[in-house]
Amino acid sequence: MRLSGPDTTHPLPKRLIHWIIRRKSGAEVPDVVKTLHHRPRFFGNAFSKLAEDVMRGPSDWSQGDREVMAALVSSWNQCLF
Amino acid sequence: MAAPVQRQALSFEPDAADGRSAAAGRKLLDCVLGRRGRAERARREEALRRGAAATGAFPEPEDDGLGAARALVDKIARHAYRVTDEDIAEARAGGWSEDELFDVTVATALGAGFSRRAIGRDAVARWEARQ
């Protein structure tokens, strides 16, 4: 990532989660997860709650519908995630 | 394509009384503009408003305090996928710390996202009013 902070600087509880992810998956922690875990009280904690509500909360759309919409908009933004 | 209509009365800031996800959006905005930011609050607010203004439906902020980070913010607001290492280097050379750049990156993205949400909800409300 272009900023080193989101790549390397996380509070201890989040670093433990990263260790578990690496150990269980054998893969590196996704950049999105690292970004949400960097200075989480500034951004990631509140954003995760919003994302959970929007993507999983009560809605006339199914969770699958919302995932498809998110994937479509991401593709328009040329975002691989 | 017709030019987008500026909706002067439309606000892109979530209204916490407008449901659960709006309350969560308001909480997020309060965090990003609050005391845990590292960049000056005025700079975060300007980045937020530039993110929203890029839709064409909200006015450009009058402030111009982003200096060496202005080009980066404008790219994030309009086409974030075009950001390069050179954009970051330019902002860093202009005195911005990485923490401050993280702040304005997030603020710009929130402005871009919340403004699109507001425009979409306004379009739905107008359609429903015609039914």
Backbone of each chain as ProteinMPNN parsed JSONL, in Angstrom:
{"seq_chain_A": "MRLSGPDTTHPLPKRLIHWIIRRKSGAEVPDVVKTLHHRPRFFGNAFSKLAEDVMRGPSDWSQGDREVMAALVSSWNQCLF", "coords_chain_A": {"N_chain_A": [[0.841, -1.189, 0.0], [0.329, 2.333, -0.517], [0.59, 4.099, 1.62], [2.394, 3.645, 4.544], [1.458, 3.265, 7.088], [-1.242, 2.052, 7.279], [-0.421, -0.419, 6.365], [1.365, -1.462, 8.213], [0.957, -0.612, 10.856], [-0.808, -1.254, 13.643], [-3.147, -1.684, 16.351], [-2.498, -3.83, 19.202], [-4.559, -5.906, 19.68], [-5.622, -6.131, 17.083], [-3.371, -6.93, 15.666], [-3.033, -9.468, 16.676], [-5.274, -10.713, 15.59], [-4.512, -10.595, 12.916], [-2.317, -12.297, 12.958], [-3.576, -14.727, 13.483], [-5.139, -14.939, 11.164], [-3.134, -15.175, 9.197], [-1.914, -17.532, 10.005], [-3.987, -19.413, 9.868], [-4.889, -19.244, 7.245], [-2.675, -19.195, 5.655], [-2.113, -17.148, 4.003], [-1.44, -13.677, 3.191], [-2.742, -10.934, 5.13], [-5.625, -9.334, 3.878], [-5.461, -6.139, 2.168], [-7.615, -4.419, 2.592], [-8.619, -5.213, 5.069], [-6.393, -4.666, 6.685], [-6.357, -1.892, 6.413], [-8.769, -1.145, 7.629], [-8.146, -1.862, 10.172], [-6.198, -0.118, 10.936], [-5.575, 2.585, 13.005], [-8.183, 2.244, 14.244], [-10.197, 3.498, 15.808], [-10.487, 5.936, 14.678], [-11.423, 5.482, 12.097], [-11.921, 2.688, 11.062], [-13.51, 1.102, 12.905], [-16.028, 2.409, 13.125], [-16.678, 2.528, 10.419], [-16.875, -0.18, 9.78], [-19.113, -0.942, 11.252], [-21.081, 0.538, 9.93], [-20.893, -0.594, 7.371], [-21.609, -3.23, 7.923], [-24.268, -2.889, 8.676], [-25.409, -1.796, 6.376], [-24.881, -3.776, 4.466], [-25.755, -6.15, 5.602], [-27.901, -5.671, 7.219], [-31.451, -5.093, 7.957], [-33.414, -5.043, 5.022], [-35.047, -4.431, 1.887], [-33.707, -5.622, -0.115], [-31.909, -8.628, -0.806], [-29.055, -10.108, 0.917], [-27.35, -11.15, -0.961], [-28.112, -9.748, -3.289], [-27.222, -7.193, -2.566], [-24.493, -7.636, -2.349], [-23.883, -8.117, -5.022], [-24.481, -5.634, -6.141], [-22.52, -4.095, -4.848], [-20.206, -5.254, -5.87], [-20.491, -4.603, -8.555], [-20.412, -1.759, -8.556], [-17.864, -1.442, -7.501], [-16.385, -2.47, -9.621], [-16.863, -0.522, -11.554], [-15.443, 1.534, -10.372], [-12.981, 0.601, -10.762], [-11.913, -1.023, -8.792], [-10.377, -3.696, -7.372], [-11.157, -5.171, -5.163]], "CA_chain_A": [[0.0, 0.0, 0.0], [1.132, 3.547, -0.686], [0.869, 4.616, 2.95], [2.942, 2.514, 5.309], [0.706, 3.076, 8.324], [-2.245, 0.972, 7.175], [0.232, -1.707, 6.063], [2.219, -1.999, 9.274], [0.714, -0.068, 12.205], [-2.121, -1.661, 14.135], [-3.135, -1.98, 17.787], [-2.173, -5.22, 19.513], [-5.629, -6.885, 19.409], [-5.749, -6.346, 15.635], [-2.193, -7.708, 15.218], [-3.316, -10.862, 17.015], [-6.205, -11.209, 14.568], [-3.727, -10.792, 11.689], [-1.508, -13.504, 13.148], [-4.481, -15.873, 13.329], [-5.496, -15.025, 9.741], [-1.975, -15.699, 8.436], [-1.664, -18.914, 10.407], [-5.068, -20.307, 9.43], [-5.105, -19.209, 5.79], [-1.422, -19.284, 4.921], [-2.026, -16.014, 3.08], [-1.297, -12.373, 3.834], [-3.998, -10.266, 5.478], [-6.019, -8.428, 2.788], [-5.206, -4.722, 2.405], [-8.821, -3.778, 3.123], [-8.669, -5.526, 6.497], [-5.323, -3.895, 7.336], [-6.751, -0.482, 6.442], [-9.816, -0.993, 8.645], [-7.55, -2.084, 11.485], [-5.238, 0.954, 11.213], [-6.269, 3.667, 13.736], [-9.584, 1.838, 14.092], [-11.174, 4.392, 16.436], [-10.684, 7.081, 13.774], [-12.14, 5.122, 10.875], [-12.335, 1.324, 10.769], [-14.581, 0.562, 13.744], [-17.309, 3.013, 12.721], [-16.982, 2.135, 9.042], [-17.288, -1.588, 9.782], [-20.503, -0.993, 11.729], [-21.926, 1.031, 8.848], [-20.884, -1.589, 6.301], [-22.387, -4.377, 8.405], [-25.674, -2.535, 8.647], [-25.836, -1.595, 4.991], [-24.776, -5.004, 3.67], [-26.375, -7.304, 6.258], [-29.045, -5.265, 8.028], [-32.776, -5.216, 7.348], [-33.496, -4.384, 3.727], [-35.871, -5.1, 0.891], [-32.79, -6.372, -0.962], [-31.223, -9.729, -0.13], [-27.621, -9.874, 1.072], [-26.73, -11.456, -2.251], [-28.359, -8.6, -4.179], [-26.36, -6.089, -2.157], [-23.113, -7.987, -2.711], [-23.743, -7.924, -6.475], [-24.425, -4.176, -6.367], [-21.212, -3.617, -4.389], [-19.2, -5.722, -6.823], [-20.662, -3.838, -9.796], [-19.899, -0.402, -8.348], [-16.403, -1.567, -7.374], [-15.795, -2.643, -10.956], [-16.882, 0.804, -12.193], [-14.369, 2.298, -9.746], [-11.742, -0.142, -11.022], [-11.421, -1.496, -7.506], [-10.355, -5.142, -7.486], [-11.784, -5.817, -4.019]], "C_chain_A": [[0.882, 1.248, 0.0], [1.441, 4.231, 0.631], [1.314, 3.441, 3.815], [2.119, 2.231, 6.564], [-0.323, 1.973, 8.252], [-1.619, -0.397, 6.94], [0.877, -2.319, 7.299], [1.83, -1.599, 10.696], [-0.702, -0.356, 12.653], [-2.036, -1.903, 15.629], [-2.975, -3.486, 18.015], [-3.323, -6.2, 19.247], [-5.786, -7.179, 17.919], [-4.565, -7.147, 15.106], [-2.382, -9.181, 15.554], [-4.261, -11.481, 15.993], [-5.432, -11.484, 13.282], [-2.886, -12.061, 11.786], [-2.36, -14.757, 12.943], [-4.85, -16.056, 11.864], [-4.357, -15.658, 8.954], [-1.784, -17.179, 8.728], [-2.708, -19.865, 9.837], [-5.167, -20.364, 7.909], [-3.824, -19.435, 5.008], [-1.215, -18.124, 3.964], [-1.868, -14.719, 3.879], [-2.681, -11.781, 4.113], [-4.372, -9.309, 4.344], [-5.813, -6.959, 3.163], [-6.412, -4.022, 3.015], [-8.904, -3.998, 4.633], [-7.607, -4.724, 7.24], [-5.717, -2.427, 7.455], [-7.81, -0.24, 7.511], [-9.25, -1.144, 10.055], [-6.49, -1.041, 11.861], [-5.99, 2.135, 11.822], [-7.78, 3.392, 13.725], [-10.574, 2.769, 14.762], [-11.381, 5.663, 15.628], [-11.596, 6.682, 12.629], [-12.74, 3.72, 10.91], [-13.482, 0.8, 11.605], [-15.935, 1.098, 13.293], [-17.666, 2.601, 11.301], [-17.483, 0.699, 8.988], [-18.728, -1.734, 10.251], [-21.463, -0.53, 10.636], [-22.023, -0.013, 7.745], [-21.717, -2.807, 6.69], [-23.88, -4.084, 8.286], [-26.188, -2.434, 7.217], [-25.889, -2.925, 4.243], [-25.534, -6.179, 4.267], [-27.648, -6.957, 7.017], [-30.356, -5.439, 7.29], [-32.856, -4.42, 6.052], [-34.49, -5.134, 2.86], [-35.012, -5.919, -0.072], [-32.172, -7.513, -0.155], [-29.747, -9.363, 0.037], [-26.903, -10.137, -0.248], [-26.899, -10.324, -3.252], [-27.376, -7.476, -3.853], [-24.901, -6.378, -2.487], [-22.887, -7.776, -4.209], [-23.644, -6.443, -6.802], [-23.049, -3.647, -5.991], [-20.12, -4.025, -5.373], [-19.272, -4.923, -8.118], [-20.072, -2.433, -9.651], [-18.381, -0.436, -8.196], [-15.748, -1.703, -8.741], [-15.802, -1.314, -11.71], [-15.765, 1.701, -11.657], [-13.005, 1.653, -9.956], [-11.085, -0.572, -9.725], [-11.508, -3.016, -7.508], [-11.086, -5.834, -6.339], [-13.241, -6.08, -4.313]], "O_chain_A": [[2.026, 1.22, 0.455], [2.475, 4.891, 0.744], [0.689, 2.38, 3.816], [2.084, 1.1, 7.047], [-0.297, 1.05, 9.066], [-2.216, -1.42, 7.276], [0.938, -3.542, 7.431], [2.328, -2.192, 11.653], [-1.666, 0.204, 12.132], [-0.981, -2.286, 16.135], [-3.276, -4.3, 17.142], [-3.088, -7.243, 18.638], [-6.048, -8.316, 17.527], [-4.728, -7.959, 14.196], [-1.942, -10.051, 14.802], [-4.079, -12.626, 15.579], [-5.67, -12.498, 12.625], [-2.758, -12.807, 10.815], [-1.925, -15.721, 12.313], [-4.877, -17.181, 11.364], [-4.575, -16.56, 8.146], [-1.528, -17.977, 7.826], [-2.388, -20.964, 9.384], [-5.491, -21.409, 7.346], [-3.864, -19.819, 3.84], [-0.252, -18.113, 3.198], [-2.128, -14.677, 5.082], [-3.655, -12.086, 3.425], [-3.522, -8.544, 3.888], [-5.97, -6.579, 4.324], [-6.26, -3.136, 3.857], [-9.223, -3.076, 5.384], [-7.88, -4.164, 8.301], [-5.446, -1.788, 8.471], [-7.755, 0.763, 8.222], [-9.81, -0.616, 11.015], [-5.947, -1.073, 12.966], [-6.941, 2.636, 11.222], [-8.559, 4.217, 13.249], [-11.72, 2.833, 14.319], [-12.343, 6.395, 15.861], [-12.458, 7.464, 12.227], [-13.958, 3.576, 10.799], [-14.357, 0.115, 11.075], [-16.878, 0.331, 13.101], [-18.835, 2.35, 11.006], [-18.409, 0.39, 8.239], [-19.48, -2.55, 9.718], [-22.522, -1.123, 10.437], [-23.112, -0.286, 7.24], [-22.448, -3.35, 5.863], [-24.656, -4.933, 7.847], [-27.269, -2.928, 6.895], [-26.821, -3.178, 3.481], [-25.918, -7.102, 3.549], [-28.396, -7.851, 7.414], [-30.378, -5.878, 6.14], [-32.421, -3.27, 5.989], [-34.746, -6.32, 3.069], [-35.518, -6.803, -0.762], [-31.94, -7.372, 1.046], [-29.248, -8.44, -0.606], [-25.962, -9.427, -0.604], [-25.965, -9.975, -3.974], [-26.776, -6.883, -4.75], [-24.156, -5.474, -2.863], [-21.823, -7.312, -4.618], [-22.831, -6.035, -7.632], [-22.47, -2.844, -6.723], [-19.22, -3.24, -5.673], [-18.243, -4.6, -8.713], [-19.325, -1.974, -10.516], [-17.687, 0.444, -8.706], [-14.691, -1.126, -8.993], [-14.85, -1.008, -12.428], [-15.212, 2.523, -12.388], [-12.002, 2.099, -9.399], [-9.866, -0.498, -9.572], [-12.6, -3.571, -7.634], [-11.581, -6.949, -6.503], [-13.953, -6.622, -3.468]]}, "seq_chain_B": "MAAPVQRQALSFEPDAADGRSAAAGRKLLDCVLGRRGRAERARREEALRRGAAATGAFPEPEDDGLGAARALVDKIARHAYRVTDEDIAEARAGGWSEDELFDVTVATALGAGFSRRAIGRDAVARWEARQ", "coords_chain_B": {"N_chain_B": [[-25.11, 14.363, -22.577], [-27.154, 15.756, -19.994], [-26.184, 18.493, -17.907], [-25.419, 17.931, -14.453], [-27.871, 18.763, -11.972], [-27.506, 21.218, -9.553], [-28.176, 20.592, -6.253], [-29.046, 22.62, -4.093], [-30.386, 22.531, -1.672], [-29.982, 20.022, -0.749], [-28.453, 17.86, 1.524], [-25.424, 16.123, 2.105], [-24.652, 14.96, 4.404], [-25.284, 12.324, 6.631], [-28.438, 12.011, 8.238], [-28.997, 11.346, 11.481], [-31.461, 10.713, 12.478], [-32.699, 9.385, 10.519], [-32.96, 6.634, 10.324], [-31.331, 3.414, 10.955], [-28.922, 2.833, 9.518], [-28.285, 5.354, 8.678], [-27.744, 6.573, 11.101], [-25.459, 5.161, 11.801], [-23.83, 6.024, 9.747], [-23.631, 8.719, 10.367], [-22.282, 8.544, 12.788], [-19.837, 7.564, 11.851], [-18.981, 9.736, 10.311], [-18.711, 11.646, 12.328], [-16.606, 10.53, 13.775], [-14.504, 10.688, 11.897], [-14.262, 13.412, 11.531], [-13.646, 14.157, 14.049], [-11.851, 14.258, 17.241], [-9.847, 12.371, 16.983], [-8.589, 12.602, 14.618], [-5.62, 13.363, 12.741], [-4.808, 15.272, 10.917], [-5.453, 18.798, 10.518], [-8.706, 19.82, 11.473], [-10.112, 21.523, 9.725], [-8.908, 20.986, 7.29], [-9.621, 18.32, 6.907], [-12.368, 18.633, 6.703], [-12.505, 20.183, 4.393], [-11.525, 18.335, 2.516], [-13.534, 16.406, 2.686], [-15.713, 17.862, 1.615], [-14.78, 18.381, -0.922], [-14.755, 15.836, -1.921], [-17.499, 15.379, -2.075], [-18.281, 17.436, -3.817], [-17.247, 16.646, -6.228], [-19.151, 15.109, -7.453], [-20.686, 16.857, -8.81], [-23.061, 17.75, -7.854], [-22.981, 19.1, -5.517], [-21.741, 22.071, -3.919], [-18.456, 23.429, -4.553], [-15.997, 23.629, -1.979], [-15.206, 26.715, -0.288], [-12.816, 27.074, 0.95], [-9.285, 26.671, 0.482], [-7.15, 25.032, 1.451], [-5.557, 22.796, 1.214], [-3.181, 22.589, -0.115], [-0.219, 20.971, -1.032], [-1.486, 18.542, -1.047], [-3.742, 18.79, -2.511], [-4.03, 18.003, -5.237], [-3.932, 15.238, -4.97], [-6.23, 14.762, -3.378], [-8.213, 15.642, -5.165], [-7.919, 13.727, -7.19], [-8.605, 11.385, -5.793], [-11.255, 11.979, -5.27], [-12.419, 11.986, -7.797], [-11.394, 9.925, -9.476], [-10.113, 7.542, -8.084], [-8.567, 5.359, -8.722], [-6.568, 6.278, -10.281], [-4.572, 7.266, -8.734], [-1.147, 7.662, -7.946], [2.193, 6.62, -6.95], [3.696, 8.896, -7.152], [1.909, 10.954, -6.62], [1.51, 10.703, -3.88], [4.121, 11.11, -3.023], [4.494, 13.769, -3.772], [2.705, 15.113, -2.092], [3.823, 14.419, 0.39], [6.315, 15.628, 0.135], [5.457, 18.198, 0.267], [5.007, 18.586, 2.906], [3.08, 17.082, 4.233], [2.188, 14.623, 6.582], [2.142, 11.003, 6.825], [0.013, 10.122, 8.415], [-1.702, 12.337, 8.299], [-2.295, 12.312, 5.585], [-3.659, 9.915, 5.416], [-5.929, 10.624, 6.859], [-7.14, 12.654, 5.17], [-7.542, 11.209, 2.874], [-9.445, 9.306, 3.676], [-11.495, 11.1, 4.45], [-12.119, 12.377, 2.015], [-13.051, 10.208, 0.536], [-15.303, 9.541, 2.054], [-16.883, 11.813, 1.642], [-17.352, 11.563, -1.111], [-18.764, 9.133, -1.155], [-20.978, 9.493, 0.634], [-22.271, 11.617, -0.607], [-23.148, 10.508, -2.992], [-24.928, 8.663, -1.973], [-26.856, 10.419, -0.908], [-27.76, 11.667, -3.255], [-28.866, 9.498, -4.586], [-30.931, 8.745, -2.8], [-32.465, 11.032, -2.916], [-33.3, 10.946, -5.566], [-34.92, 8.652, -5.479], [-36.891, 9.546, -3.7], [-38.027, 11.627, -5.191], [-39.062, 10.169, -7.314], [-40.913, 8.542, -5.993], [-42.658, 10.516, -5.134], [-43.919, 11.152, -7.455], [-45.531, 9.045, -7.977]], "CA_chain_B": [[-25.749, 14.176, -21.264], [-27.448, 17.028, -19.366], [-25.339, 18.79, -16.749], [-26.135, 17.612, -13.213], [-28.496, 19.896, -11.312], [-27.02, 21.419, -8.191], [-29.263, 20.53, -5.303], [-28.544, 23.431, -3.006], [-31.023, 22.205, -0.41], [-29.678, 18.642, -0.401], [-27.27, 17.687, 2.352], [-24.879, 14.771, 1.969], [-24.343, 14.42, 5.723], [-26.395, 11.485, 7.071], [-29.249, 12.478, 9.34], [-29.081, 10.201, 12.386], [-32.871, 10.383, 12.722], [-33.236, 8.816, 9.285], [-32.813, 5.192, 10.292], [-30.162, 2.855, 11.616], [-27.686, 2.975, 8.753], [-27.951, 6.777, 8.683], [-27.112, 6.838, 12.399], [-24.097, 4.623, 11.715], [-23.095, 6.933, 8.866], [-23.381, 9.946, 11.144], [-21.236, 8.199, 13.758], [-18.589, 7.483, 11.101], [-18.587, 11.098, 9.963], [-18.264, 12.298, 13.568], [-15.272, 9.996, 14.099], [-13.498, 11.167, 10.944], [-14.081, 14.854, 11.753], [-13.471, 14.363, 15.478], [-10.568, 14.544, 17.877], [-8.829, 11.355, 16.689], [-7.905, 12.923, 13.389], [-4.283, 13.943, 12.909], [-4.801, 16.487, 10.107], [-6.334, 19.838, 11.042], [-10.093, 19.542, 11.161], [-10.531, 22.294, 8.552], [-8.422, 20.288, 6.097], [-10.467, 17.135, 6.736], [-13.677, 19.087, 6.218], [-12.372, 20.582, 2.993], [-11.41, 17.103, 1.725], [-14.881, 15.827, 2.66], [-16.567, 18.636, 0.708], [-14.278, 18.195, -2.298], [-15.251, 14.523, -2.326], [-18.903, 15.528, -2.45], [-18.412, 18.361, -4.956], [-16.849, 15.961, -7.459], [-20.33, 14.554, -8.109], [-21.34, 17.921, -9.558], [-24.347, 18.081, -7.247], [-22.731, 19.875, -4.299], [-20.819, 23.162, -4.246], [-17.051, 23.339, -4.166], [-15.74, 24.411, -0.768], [-14.522, 27.986, -0.52], [-11.447, 26.951, 1.457], [-8.29, 26.068, -0.4], [-6.049, 24.859, 2.403], [-4.95, 21.468, 1.116], [-1.809, 22.747, -0.596], [0.403, 19.912, -1.813], [-2.362, 17.364, -1.085], [-4.949, 19.119, -3.281], [-4.109, 17.163, -6.439], [-4.249, 13.89, -4.507], [-7.641, 14.756, -2.979], [-9.037, 15.737, -6.375], [-7.879, 12.424, -7.871], [-9.394, 10.431, -5.003], [-12.661, 12.353, -5.402], [-12.926, 11.771, -9.156], [-10.966, 8.633, -10.029], [-9.084, 7.135, -7.126], [-7.711, 4.336, -9.309], [-5.461, 6.921, -10.992], [-3.561, 7.735, -7.775], [0.161, 7.025, -8.151], [3.193, 6.86, -5.909], [4.153, 10.269, -7.287], [0.941, 11.829, -5.938], [1.817, 10.617, -2.45], [5.437, 11.731, -2.826], [4.311, 15.22, -3.895], [2.087, 15.588, -0.854], [4.81, 14.26, 1.471], [7.327, 16.673, -0.055], [4.828, 19.462, 0.644], [4.901, 18.7, 4.356], [2.018, 16.256, 4.807], [2.597, 13.365, 7.173], [1.334, 9.871, 6.358], [-1.243, 10.111, 9.163], [-2.562, 13.384, 7.753], [-2.77, 11.857, 4.273], [-4.689, 8.9, 5.678], [-7.132, 11.365, 7.245], [-7.832, 13.326, 4.062], [-7.985, 10.159, 1.953], [-10.709, 8.801, 4.207], [-12.504, 12.162, 4.413], [-12.53, 12.554, 0.619], [-13.857, 9.044, 0.151], [-16.605, 9.662, 2.707], [-17.644, 12.827, 0.923], [-17.779, 10.989, -2.389], [-19.758, 8.088, -0.905], [-22.206, 10.017, 1.227], [-22.969, 12.468, -1.574], [-23.855, 9.61, -3.916], [-26.078, 8.127, -1.228], [-27.867, 11.472, -0.827], [-28.325, 11.865, -4.591], [-29.72, 8.341, -4.861], [-32.136, 8.824, -1.974], [-33.267, 12.137, -3.446], [-33.928, 10.462, -6.8], [-35.998, 7.746, -5.089], [-37.956, 10.349, -3.104], [-38.705, 12.332, -6.28], [-39.836, 9.181, -8.072], [-42.058, 8.144, -5.174], [-43.608, 11.631, -5.084], [-44.652, 11.198, -8.714], [-46.395, 7.86, -8.13]], "C_chain_B": [[-25.975, 15.531, -20.631], [-26.527, 17.221, -18.174], [-26.099, 18.454, -15.478], [-26.694, 18.871, -12.571], [-27.951, 20.016, -9.908], [-28.207, 21.463, -7.252], [-28.829, 21.292, -4.054], [-29.125, 23.009, -1.677], [-30.65, 20.815, 0.067], [-28.414, 18.614, 0.437], [-26.736, 16.282, 2.162], [-24.561, 14.167, 3.327], [-25.527, 13.594, 6.211], [-27.123, 12.097, 8.266], [-29.511, 11.282, 10.257], [-30.522, 9.787, 12.667], [-33.495, 9.622, 11.566], [-33.004, 7.317, 9.192], [-31.459, 4.746, 10.8], [-28.895, 3.069, 10.816], [-27.282, 4.439, 8.667], [-27.279, 7.149, 10.001], [-25.678, 6.327, 12.397], [-23.225, 5.504, 10.818], [-22.727, 8.217, 9.576], [-22.251, 9.708, 12.14], [-19.878, 8.151, 13.06], [-18.07, 8.878, 10.77], [-18.043, 11.829, 11.196], [-16.873, 11.809, 13.969], [-14.209, 10.633, 13.208], [-13.248, 12.677, 11.107], [-13.736, 15.165, 13.205], [-12.027, 14.444, 15.93], [-9.49, 13.512, 17.56], [-8.157, 11.581, 15.346], [-6.545, 13.537, 13.674], [-4.14, 15.217, 12.066], [-5.719, 17.515, 10.768], [-7.749, 19.567, 10.588], [-10.549, 20.276, 9.902], [-10.089, 21.604, 7.263], [-9.25, 19.033, 5.84], [-11.827, 17.532, 6.187], [-13.592, 19.508, 4.759], [-12.294, 19.346, 2.097], [-12.777, 16.433, 1.587], [-15.739, 16.531, 1.616], [-16.069, 18.541, -0.727], [-14.72, 16.819, -2.814], [-16.696, 14.605, -2.797], [-19.058, 16.38, -3.706], [-18.07, 17.687, -6.275], [-18.029, 15.32, -8.17], [-20.999, 15.588, -9.007], [-22.631, 18.402, -8.922], [-24.196, 18.896, -5.962], [-21.666, 20.915, -4.596], [-19.391, 22.862, -3.811], [-16.851, 24.124, -2.874], [-14.994, 25.693, -1.103], [-13.073, 27.92, -0.046], [-10.543, 26.342, 0.399], [-7.032, 25.841, 0.418], [-5.319, 23.542, 2.294], [-3.54, 21.494, 0.526], [-1.333, 21.59, -1.448], [-0.452, 18.65, -1.883], [-3.595, 17.594, -1.948], [-5.105, 18.209, -4.5], [-4.491, 15.732, -6.066], [-5.73, 13.784, -4.15], [-8.541, 14.797, -4.205], [-9.051, 14.413, -7.13], [-8.736, 11.413, -7.12], [-10.876, 10.7, -5.212], [-13.223, 11.912, -6.758], [-12.609, 10.391, -9.711], [-9.793, 8.128, -9.202], [-8.104, 6.134, -7.726], [-6.542, 4.942, -10.086], [-4.383, 7.45, -10.048], [-2.264, 6.955, -8.002], [1.075, 7.298, -6.958], [3.654, 8.316, -5.947], [3.198, 11.25, -6.598], [1.22, 11.857, -4.442], [3.125, 11.343, -2.163], [5.325, 13.249, -2.866], [3.712, 15.793, -2.614], [3.068, 15.498, 0.316], [5.873, 15.341, 1.37], [6.784, 18.044, 0.35], [4.538, 19.57, 2.127], [3.834, 17.856, 5.012], [2.616, 14.972, 5.384], [1.707, 12.246, 6.642], [0.002, 9.821, 7.105], [-2.22, 11.149, 8.618], [-3.111, 12.97, 6.391], [-3.824, 10.767, 4.418], [-6.004, 9.592, 6.014], [-7.851, 11.94, 6.028], [-8.25, 12.327, 2.996], [-9.346, 9.624, 2.398], [-11.806, 9.856, 4.089], [-13.018, 12.382, 2.997], [-13.445, 11.418, 0.192], [-15.239, 9.091, 0.801], [-17.467, 10.69, 2.0], [-18.183, 12.287, -0.382], [-18.897, 9.966, -2.173], [-21.067, 8.634, -0.369], [-22.975, 10.885, 0.235], [-23.735, 11.605, -2.566], [-25.076, 8.99, -3.232], [-27.199, 9.16, -1.205], [-28.544, 11.686, -2.185], [-29.275, 10.717, -4.929], [-31.009, 8.406, -4.081], [-33.053, 9.934, -2.459], [-33.995, 11.696, -4.711], [-35.092, 9.526, -6.478], [-37.18, 8.544, -4.543], [-38.734, 11.089, -4.19], [-39.566, 11.372, -7.089], [-41.085, 8.792, -7.294], [-43.097, 9.246, -5.138], [-44.442, 11.705, -6.355], [-45.624, 10.038, -8.87], [-47.82, 8.144, -7.657]], "O_chain_B": [[-25.098, 16.391, -20.706], [-26.134, 16.26, -17.513], [-27.31, 18.667, -15.419], [-26.065, 19.928, -12.618], [-27.931, 19.042, -9.155], [-29.127, 22.262, -7.426], [-28.321, 20.712, -3.095], [-28.453, 23.109, -0.651], [-30.976, 20.456, 1.199], [-27.422, 19.264, 0.105], [-27.518, 15.336, 2.068], [-24.232, 12.984, 3.408], [-26.656, 14.084, 6.215], [-26.498, 12.63, 9.183], [-30.168, 10.32, 9.858], [-30.779, 8.645, 13.049], [-34.669, 9.255, 11.614], [-32.864, 6.782, 8.092], [-30.564, 5.554, 11.046], [-27.874, 3.456, 11.386], [-26.095, 4.754, 8.591], [-26.345, 7.951, 10.016], [-24.782, 6.983, 12.93], [-22.041, 5.707, 11.089], [-21.626, 8.74, 9.398], [-21.376, 10.555, 12.317], [-18.883, 8.634, 13.6], [-16.884, 9.168, 10.925], [-17.041, 12.541, 11.114], [-16.055, 12.593, 14.45], [-13.158, 11.063, 13.683], [-12.144, 13.155, 10.848], [-13.55, 16.331, 13.553], [-11.111, 14.664, 15.137], [-8.317, 13.758, 17.843], [-7.253, 10.835, 14.972], [-6.34, 14.156, 14.718], [-3.428, 16.14, 12.461], [-6.648, 17.152, 11.489], [-7.975, 19.135, 9.458], [-11.291, 19.716, 9.095], [-10.805, 21.631, 6.263], [-9.55, 18.712, 4.69], [-12.376, 16.857, 5.316], [-14.498, 19.225, 3.974], [-12.922, 19.307, 1.038], [-13.136, 15.953, 0.512], [-16.415, 15.877, 0.821], [-16.87, 18.616, -1.659], [-15.022, 16.66, -3.997], [-17.074, 13.981, -3.789], [-19.883, 16.071, -4.565], [-18.549, 18.107, -7.328], [-17.939, 15.013, -9.359], [-21.797, 15.23, -9.874], [-23.235, 19.362, -9.399], [-25.192, 19.333, -5.386], [-20.785, 20.685, -5.425], [-19.151, 22.145, -2.839], [-17.467, 25.174, -2.689], [-14.245, 25.753, -2.078], [-12.208, 28.62, -0.571], [-10.993, 25.592, -0.467], [-5.975, 26.393, 0.114], [-4.539, 23.193, 3.18], [-2.793, 20.525, 0.656], [-1.951, 21.255, -2.458], [-0.176, 17.77, -2.699], [-4.414, 16.687, -2.105], [-6.197, 17.703, -4.762], [-5.279, 15.091, -6.763], [-6.408, 12.843, -4.561], [-9.528, 14.064, -4.275], [-10.091, 14.016, -7.656], [-9.504, 10.669, -7.73], [-11.669, 9.764, -5.32], [-14.382, 11.507, -6.846], [-13.457, 9.76, -10.342], [-8.632, 8.276, -9.584], [-6.95, 6.059, -7.301], [-5.633, 4.226, -10.504], [-3.389, 8.019, -10.501], [-2.285, 5.743, -8.221], [0.76, 8.103, -6.081], [3.964, 8.904, -4.91], [3.637, 12.263, -6.054], [1.172, 12.915, -3.815], [3.233, 12.092, -1.192], [5.981, 13.942, -2.088], [4.157, 16.827, -2.116], [3.132, 16.409, 1.141], [6.289, 15.908, 2.379], [7.543, 18.938, 0.727], [3.901, 20.526, 2.57], [3.685, 17.9, 6.233], [3.446, 14.321, 4.749], [0.645, 12.505, 6.076], [-1.03, 9.515, 6.506], [-3.415, 10.881, 8.49], [-4.269, 13.249, 6.08], [-4.771, 10.703, 3.633], [-7.063, 9.203, 5.521], [-9.054, 11.733, 5.873], [-9.22, 12.57, 2.278], [-10.274, 9.507, 1.598], [-12.922, 9.545, 3.674], [-14.219, 12.555, 2.795], [-14.481, 11.64, -0.435], [-16.234, 8.725, 0.175], [-18.657, 10.46, 1.782], [-19.341, 12.524, -0.726], [-19.869, 9.94, -2.929], [-22.141, 8.281, -0.857], [-24.206, 10.884, 0.24], [-24.859, 11.942, -2.94], [-26.125, 8.819, -3.852], [-28.358, 8.826, -1.452], [-29.76, 11.865, -2.253], [-30.351, 10.933, -5.487], [-32.079, 8.152, -4.634], [-34.276, 9.798, -2.418], [-35.164, 12.028, -4.908], [-36.137, 9.592, -7.126], [-38.332, 8.261, -4.875], [-39.96, 11.174, -4.124], [-40.673, 11.72, -7.501], [-42.179, 8.719, -7.853], [-44.295, 8.962, -5.113], [-45.544, 12.254, -6.346], [-46.449, 10.036, -9.784], [-48.676, 7.262, -7.715]]}, "name": "protein", "num_of_chains": 2, "seq": "MRLSGPDTTHPLPKRLIHWIIRRKSGAEVPDVVKTLHHRPRFFGNAFSKLAEDVMRGPSDWSQGDREVMAALVSSWNQCLFMAAPVQRQALSFEPDAADGRSAAAGRKLLDCVLGRRGRAERARREEALRRGAAATGAFPEPEDDGLGAARALVDKIARHAYRVTDEDIAEARAGGWSEDELFDVTVATALGAGFSRRAIGRDAVARWEARQ"}
